[in-house]
Amino acid sequence: MRSSYTAVLAVAVLSVLVAGSAASADELEDLLVQVGRDYAVGYSSPLIHGFGPSQNANLFHTAAIPRTRFTFGVGVKFMGTYLAAEDQSFRTVRSNIDLGDYDPSFAGQNGTVVMAGPTLFGDTETDGAVIGYANGIEVFRESTIPGLVDTRWVPMVTPEAYVGGLAGLKLIVRYMPSIGTDIGDVKYWGIGGQWNLNAVAPTLPVDVMIGYMTQKFEAGSIVEADATSLHLGVSKSLPALTFYGGFAKESSSMDVTYVYEGTGTDVSFAVDGRQETRFTLGLTLDILMKLNVEMGHGDLTTYSAGLLFGY
C-alpha cells in the first residue's frame, strides 16, 4: 500500500513539473515565430544538446536480472545535464547571399549576414541581432529575441516501470500520458529491454547486462525529440548496496516546426544531439525501496537519481 501511494504521489508531482515545462514550451514558440530558420537553429540547438543526454540517463540501477524469479517495480527518475558555456550563446555567419532575404530594402544586393545572441538558455535580458554587411560595411541591424531561461542546467523527470525475471530478460517502460495545455499536448514515452549475460555465463564474478532503449518527447506542436541508447552495464551487489557502471553508444535528435510570422512561411529543421558515448558510475541503496544516484560522462555530464519500489 505504501509503495502504491508513493508511486501515485510521484506521478502527481511529475504532472505539475510537466505543466511548468509546457509553459516554457509556449514561451519558446512565442519567441521562435519571430525569427527565421537560420536564427532558430542556432538559438534552439542547445535544447537537444542537454535534453538528449538526460533522456538517455539512469536506464539501469543494477546489471542483475533474475533468471527464474519474477521481478517488477515502479517509481520515478530525475535527470539533469550540465551544458557547456558555449551553449548559452551562438554566432552564425552566412556569406555571399541576397541581403533581401533578411531586409527587403536590399533585395538583389549580395553581402554577408551575421546572426548572434543568446540561445534559449542564455541571457534573458539581452536581445540577439541580425546584422547585414555589404562590401564590409554594415547596412542594416535588426534586434531579435532574448534567452528564455538563463541556465546551464537542463532537468528532466519521468515515471518508470519494469518487469522481468524470465531467462534474465527485463522490459522497461517510461510513460507520461498526454496532458492538455493551451498549446496542445505534452507527452513522453520510452521503451527498452535488457538481458543479463550471466544467464549463459553463471560463473562470472560480477553481473553483466546489455540493453537498448528508445524514447520520444513532444512539446506542443513545435518540438519533437528522440533518443536511443545501446548500453552495457556491470554491477556488484553487497547486502543492501549495489555498485554499478557502464558504457553506452547513444544518439538524440530534435525536430522543430513552426510558422515564421515575418513572412508567414513554414519553418522546419532537425538538429542532432552532441553526445554519442557515455561512461556511467552509480550506486543503489536497497532498503525497503531502491534509491540510486548516478553520474554519466561523455561530451557533457549528466547527474541523475531514481526512486523505485518493487522486487
C-alpha positions in Angstrom: 0.0 0.0 0.0 2.8 2.4 0.9 4.6 1.7 -2.4 1.4 2.4 -4.4 0.8 5.6 -2.6 4.3 6.8 -3.2 4.1 6.0 -6.9 0.9 7.9 -7.3 2.4 10.8 -5.4 5.5 10.8 -7.7 3.3 10.9 -10.8 1.3 13.8 -9.3 4.5 15.7 -8.7 5.6 14.9 -12.2 2.4 16.2 -13.7 3.0 19.6 -12.0 6.5 19.7 -13.4 5.4 18.9 -16.9 2.8 21.6 -16.7 5.6 24.0 -15.9 7.6 22.6 -18.9 4.6 23.2 -21.1 4.5 26.9 -20.1 8.2 27.1 -21.2 7.4 25.5 -24.5 4.7 28.1 -25.0 7.2 30.9 -24.4 9.7 29.1 -26.8 7.1 29.1 -29.6 6.3 32.7 -29.0 9.9 33.5 -29.4 10.8 31.3 -32.3 7.9 32.6 -34.5 9.7 36.0 -34.5 12.8 34.7 -36.3 13.7 32.8 -39.4 15.1 29.3 -39.8 18.9 30.0 -39.6 18.5 32.0 -36.5 16.2 29.4 -34.9 18.7 26.6 -35.5 21.4 28.4 -33.6 19.0 29.6 -30.9 17.3 26.3 -30.1 20.0 23.6 -30.7 21.2 23.6 -27.1 17.8 22.2 -26.1 18.7 18.8 -27.6 22.3 19.0 -26.5 21.0 19.0 -22.9 17.7 17.1 -23.3 19.2 14.2 -25.3 21.7 13.1 -22.6 19.0 13.5 -19.9 16.7 11.2 -21.8 19.4 8.5 -22.0 20.4 8.7 -18.3 19.5 6.4 -15.5 18.4 3.5 -17.7 19.5 0.9 -15.1 20.4 0.7 -11.4 21.9 -2.8 -11.5 23.0 -5.3 -14.0 21.5 -8.2 -12.1 18.3 -9.6 -13.6 16.8 -12.9 -12.1 16.6 -15.9 -14.5 13.8 -17.8 -12.8 12.2 -15.3 -10.4 9.5 -12.7 -11.4 10.6 -9.1 -10.7 8.8 -5.8 -11.1 9.0 -2.2 -9.9 7.6 1.3 -10.4 9.0 4.6 -9.5 10.3 7.9 -10.8 13.7 9.1 -12.3 15.2 12.5 -12.0 17.9 13.6 -14.5 19.8 16.7 -15.3 22.6 17.6 -17.8 25.1 20.4 -17.4 25.6 22.3 -20.6 28.9 23.7 -21.9 29.3 27.5 -21.5 29.2 27.9 -25.3 25.6 26.6 -25.4 24.4 29.9 -23.9 25.2 32.0 -27.0 25.6 31.5 -30.7 27.0 33.2 -33.8 26.1 32.2 -37.4 27.6 33.8 -40.5 26.2 33.5 -44.0 28.3 34.9 -46.8 27.6 35.9 -50.4 23.8 35.8 -50.0 21.0 38.1 -51.1 20.5 40.6 -48.3 16.9 40.9 -49.4 16.2 37.6 -47.7 16.7 39.4 -44.4 15.8 43.0 -45.3 13.6 43.6 -48.4 15.0 47.1 -49.0 18.3 45.4 -50.0 16.8 42.9 -52.4 19.2 41.8 -55.2 22.3 43.0 -53.3 24.7 40.3 -52.2 26.5 40.5 -48.9 27.1 38.9 -45.5 24.7 38.3 -42.7 25.8 37.8 -39.1 23.3 36.3 -36.6 24.3 36.3 -33.0 22.9 36.5 -29.5 21.9 34.4 -26.5 20.4 30.9 -27.1 17.3 29.8 -25.3 19.5 29.0 -22.3 21.3 32.4 -22.5 20.9 35.9 -21.1 17.2 36.7 -20.7 17.9 40.5 -20.5 19.8 40.8 -23.8 18.3 40.6 -27.3 20.2 39.0 -30.2 20.7 40.7 -33.6 20.7 40.1 -37.3 23.3 42.3 -39.0 23.8 42.8 -42.7 27.1 43.8 -44.4 27.6 45.0 -48.0 31.3 45.3 -49.1 32.2 45.1 -45.4 30.0 48.0 -44.4 27.1 47.5 -42.0 23.9 48.3 -43.9 21.2 47.1 -41.5 20.8 45.8 -38.0 17.7 44.2 -36.5 17.1 43.2 -32.9 15.7 39.8 -32.4 14.9 37.7 -29.2 16.4 37.2 -25.8 17.2 34.0 -24.0 14.3 32.0 -22.5 16.0 30.7 -19.3 19.4 31.8 -18.2 20.8 28.4 -17.1 23.3 25.7 -17.9 21.3 23.0 -16.1 18.7 21.0 -18.2 16.5 18.9 -15.9 14.1 16.1 -16.7 11.8 13.8 -14.6 9.8 10.7 -15.7 7.9 7.8 -14.1 9.2 4.4 -14.9 8.1 0.7 -14.6 9.9 -2.5 -15.2 9.1 -6.2 -15.3 11.4 -9.2 -15.8 12.7 -12.5 -14.5 12.4 -14.8 -17.5 15.8 -16.1 -18.8 17.5 -12.9 -17.5 15.3 -10.5 -19.5 13.8 -7.2 -18.4 11.3 -4.9 -20.0 11.4 -1.2 -19.1 8.7 1.4 -19.9 8.8 5.2 -19.3 5.5 6.9 -19.9 3.7 10.2 -19.3 0.1 10.3 -20.7 -0.9 13.3 -22.8 -1.6 16.4 -20.8 -3.7 19.0 -22.4 -2.5 22.6 -22.3 -3.2 25.9 -24.1 -0.5 25.0 -26.7 -1.6 21.4 -27.2 -0.4 18.1 -25.7 2.8 17.5 -23.8 3.7 13.8 -23.7 6.6 11.4 -23.3 7.3 7.7 -23.6 10.2 5.3 -23.8 10.5 1.5 -24.1 13.5 -0.8 -23.8 14.9 -4.2 -22.9 17.8 -5.6 -21.0 19.4 -9.0 -20.8 21.7 -10.4 -18.1 24.6 -12.3 -19.7 25.1 -14.3 -16.5 22.2 -16.4 -17.9 24.7 -18.1 -20.2 27.8 -17.4 -18.1 26.8 -18.0 -14.5 30.4 -18.2 -13.2 31.1 -14.5 -13.9 32.3 -12.7 -10.7 30.0 -9.7 -11.5 26.6 -9.2 -13.1 26.8 -8.1 -16.8 23.9 -6.8 -18.8 23.3 -5.4 -22.3 20.3 -3.2 -23.1 18.6 -0.9 -25.6 16.2 2.0 -25.0 14.3 4.3 -27.4 12.4 7.4 -26.2 10.3 10.3 -27.6 9.2 13.6 -26.1 6.8 16.1 -27.7 6.1 19.6 -26.5 3.2 21.4 -28.0 3.2 21.4 -31.8 6.7 22.6 -32.4 9.2 20.3 -30.7 9.7 16.5 -31.0 12.8 14.9 -29.5 14.0 11.3 -29.9 16.8 9.5 -28.1 18.2 6.0 -28.3 20.8 4.1 -26.1 22.7 0.9 -26.6 24.3 0.2 -23.3 26.5 -2.3 -21.4 26.2 -2.5 -17.6 28.3 -4.2 -14.9 27.4 -4.4 -11.2 28.5 -5.9 -7.9 25.9 -6.4 -5.2 26.5 -6.4 -1.4 23.9 -6.6 1.3 21.6 -3.6 0.7 24.1 -2.0 -1.6 25.0 -2.3 -5.3 27.8 -0.6 -7.2 27.4 -0.3 -10.9 28.9 1.2 -14.0 28.6 1.0 -17.8 29.3 2.3 -21.3 26.7 3.4 -23.9 26.6 4.3 -27.5 23.7 6.8 -27.8 22.1 9.3 -30.1 19.4 12.0 -29.9 17.7 14.4 -32.4 15.1 17.1 -32.3 12.6 18.2 -35.0 11.3 21.8 -34.8 8.4 23.1 -36.9 6.6 26.5 -36.7 5.3 29.3 -38.9 7.6 32.4 -39.2 5.3 35.4 -38.6 7.6 37.7 -40.6 6.7 36.0 -43.9 4.0 33.5 -43.0 6.2 30.7 -44.3 6.5 27.2 -42.7 9.9 26.6 -41.0 11.1 23.1 -40.3 14.5 21.8 -39.3 16.2 18.9 -37.5 19.2 19.1 -35.1 21.3 16.2 -33.9 22.4 15.9 -30.2 26.0 16.3 -29.4 26.7 13.3 -27.2 27.4 9.9 -28.8 29.1 7.9 -26.0 28.8 7.9 -22.2 30.5 6.2 -19.2 28.3 5.7 -16.2 29.1 5.2 -12.5 26.3 4.7 -9.9 25.3 3.4 -6.5 22.0 1.8 -5.4 20.8 1.5 -1.9 18.1 -1.2 -1.4 16.3 -0.9 2.0 12.5 -1.1 1.7 12.9 0.8 -1.6 15.6 1.2 -4.3 17.4 4.6 -4.3 20.1 5.1 -6.8 22.4 8.0 -7.7 24.4 8.2 -10.9 26.8 10.2 -12.9 27.2 9.8 -16.7 30.0 11.5 -18.6 30.5 11.9 -22.3 30.7 15.2 -24.2 28.6 16.5 -21.3 28.0 15.4 -17.7 24.6 14.2 -16.6 23.6 13.6 -12.9 20.6 11.5 -12.0 18.7 9.8 -9.2 15.9 7.3 -9.0 13.4 6.0 -6.5 11.9 2.6 -7.2 9.6 0.3 -5.4 9.4 -3.4 -6.2 11.4 -6.6 -6.4 
